[in-house]
Amino acid sequence: MLPGEVHDFGATEGTTLERTAVDCCRILDLEGSLVVMDQVLRLGADRAVLEDYERNMTGHRGVVNLRRALELGDPLSESMGETRTRFLLWSENVSMPVSQFAVMTDRGLRRLDFAWPDLKVALEFDGRVKYFGNVPTDEAILDERIRERRLMEQGWIFVRLDWKDLDDPVEVKRRIHSAWATARARAA
């Protein structure tokens, strides 16, 4: 390890967030690398430091994954499910949506995991944390239903994914294209 790559955590030492991300990206596949990159960026990793590592490692094993994960990394990703959804869209050549798109409703500002705002199509990833996280499940479900209803009343079309859907990228792509076609038909 080089000076500055190790951090003292009191009882132990470990590599910095940036160095840990670099090491992980160099051994994981691209999807796994992107999951790591999104999370470290969300935690506040310095993108410039990560880019310096990438430049200085040209020719080393795994640097291509590191480079691509840096290109695709998004600190707005709130979960592994969202990251894997974005990776699926990228790998299937689906037009990339806006992450964490904010929409004002009569109940306040609401965010969509992903949106194609010009079409008013929303893509939501539903993982367990959304419904079984910090809020009691019944409240989480009710809030989600009210949120979705209010947005649908504004003309938003929803595509909802869960973990199982990520195993069938062709079907996910078909569902998104179907929602886009519905949105375009409405606008015509």
N, C-alpha and C positions, 0 to 999 in steps of 0.2 A: 504494500500500500504506500501511496505517496502522502507526504504531509498535507493535511487538509481534507483527506478522504476518510479519516477516522474521527468519530465523534465520541466524546466522553459522556456516558449516560449516568454517571455516578458509580453504581455498583459494577458496571461493565462498560465495555467499549464496543462500538459497531461502526459500520461504514455510514457515510452520510446518505441522506435520502437520494440524492442524485447518483452517487456511486452504486448504491444498491439497485436502483432502477436500471442503470447501464448494465450491470452484471446480469440481472434477470432478463433483460431484453436480448442479450447476446446468447442466452441458452434456451429461451422459450420459442415456440412458434410465433408467427406474426399476431394471431389473435390473442394469445396469452401476453405477448409483449404490449399490445395495445391496452389490455386490461390494466397491466401494471402502470403504463405511462399515464393513462387517464387518472388513475388514483393518485399517483405521486404529484401530478400537476395540480390536482384538486387539493392536495395537502400542502401545496405551496412550493414545490420544487422549482428551482430556478431554471427556466428553459434555456437561458444563455449558457449556463454551466453544462447542461445536458448536450447542447449543440457543440460546445468546445470538446467534450469527450468524443462525440461522434466524429468531428473533424480530425482529432488526434489519433483515432483508431482506424482510419482508413486502411483497408487491407486485412484487418483482423477478423477472425471468425465471429459471425453474428452481427457485424456492424450494419449489414443491410437491413436486418430486422429493426435494429435500433434507429436507423435513419427513417425507415418507413413509419415506425411507431411515433417518432417525433413529428413527422409530417401530418399524421392522422390524429395525434393526441388532442384531447379536448378536456380542459379542466371543468367544463360544465357538466360532464357526465356524472350522474349521481349514484350509479350502481354498475355492477358488473353486467347486469342484464341490459342496461342502456348501451354500454360499450359494445357488448356482443351484437346487439341489434344494429348499431352503427357500422360495425365491421361487416355484418351480413349485407347491409345496403351497399357498402363500398365494394365488396367482393362480387356482388351481383350487378354492378354498374347501374344502380338505381340513383337517380338524381338526389344529392344529399340534402336533407331537410335542415331547418334551423333548429338547433338544440335549445331546450328550455325557453320556448317562445311564450312571451307574456301576452295575455288577452284580458282586457277589462270586461267584467260582467257587472250586473247589478248587485252582486255579492262580493265585489272587490276584484282585485287582480288575481288571475289564475294562470298557471303555467302548464304548458303542454310539453311532454318529454321531447317530442319532435313535431315539427310542423312544416308544411308547404303552404305558407300564408297566402300566396296568390290564388291557390285553389281552395283554401280553407279545409285542408285535409290534415288531420292530426294522427300521429302514430304514438301509441302509448305502450310501454312495457309494464306488464303487471307481474311483479314478483311478490313473494310472501311479505316482505318488509312493508309494502304499501298497505296491506290489510292486517298484518299481525305484528306491526312494529311498536312504536311508542304510544299510539292512540288505541283505545279499546276497539276491537274489530267492528262492532256494530256501528260505532261512530265513524270509523274510517270508511266503511261501505256506504253509509248514508251520505257522508260528505262527498265521496267520489261520484255517487249517482246524481246528487244535486249539481255538482260541478259540471259533469258531462251533459246533463239536461240543459243547463243554462248555455253552455257552449253550442250544443246542437240547435237550440233556439236561435242562435246567431248565424246558423248555417254551416257549422263545422261538421265534417264527416269524420268518424273515428274508425281507425284500424287498431285493434288491440292484440298484442302479442303476449305470450307467456313463454316459459322455458322450452316447452315441447315444440312450439312453433319454430324456434331457432334451428331445429333439426331438419326443417323442410324449407330451405331458402327459395326454391322455385315457387312454392305455394305462397310464401310471404310476398314475393315479388308480384305474383298474380293478384293477390288481394289489394296491394297498394295500387297497382295499375287499374284495377276495377274501381277503387275509390276515386282515383283521378278522373276516370271516364265519367263517373257519376257527377263529380264536381263540374266537369266541363259541360256536360249535358244540362245541368241546372243553369249554368251561366249563359247558355246559348239562347 
